[in-house]
Amino acid sequence: MFSNLSKKNTIKPYIPEVNIINQYKQIRALGKDHNTKLLKCEELNLDVKGAGKKLNMLEGNTLVFDEEQDMDVLMDYAMYEIYIENKNFVERYYELDLPETTDENLILEAKLEAFTSLFEVINIYPDECKIEIQDILESDNIYQFIDIGFSQTGKIGMLVFTRLIPFPEFYITGGVSFGFKNENKSKLLAGYNFLKFKNNSKIMSNNKYLYFFNQSKILGNKVYTQDIE
């Protein structure tokens, strides 16, 4: 009765299960360290002041924040949405060809492929910390990303403008997200389409970011300030 076990080709090798959540945590930690490295780059300067001006966060030489997340928004915009000779900070850093570890290369190359859009949440899998979203701005593409916090608090049907960063096993977000109720979907898309009309159907990534950032603002939030040179 055990004769089939003697045939080597019937015995499959054991392949350990990959823990996606642990991978996600490692990538988040690596990404945080890599951001610090980029900010300390002596060859390039992150244009925080220029980003603050574009985001209407700058009053004189003072950055004025309506809410705590605005600091993250500022850094995200400065790193990805300020262009010099058609290249953002991440792309210009990549061209420096500085020595990188294998892990750092993985993070950097993923950042080069990052993109933003407005997505609708269509499924949430809390046990897997996975969220399924559909692009409702540029295409009907469906993506899945890993996020421990959002997978526990997000709601099916809600809208989120975020930056997706692709990795071999999954997507993650850039850390900044603007959430909207589904009832605002028509209004958001109408405003965006009008913006496209005014710009002959061509909207730069930075202008798209500014539109959804401005739409996300809520008056009356606590103001945070920070002086800069």
Secondary structure, DSSP 8 states (H G I E B T S, - for coil): --GGGG-GGG---------HHHHHHHHHHHHHHHHHHHHT-SS----HHHHHHHTT-EETTEEEESSTTHHHHHHHHHHHT--BTTB-HHHHHHHT-----HHHHHHHHHHHT-EEEEEEEEEEEGGGTEEEEEE-SS---EEEEE-HHHHHH--TT-EEEEEEEE-SS-EEEEEEEEEE-GGGHHHHHHHHHHHHHHTTT---HHHHHHHHHHHH--TT---EEEE--
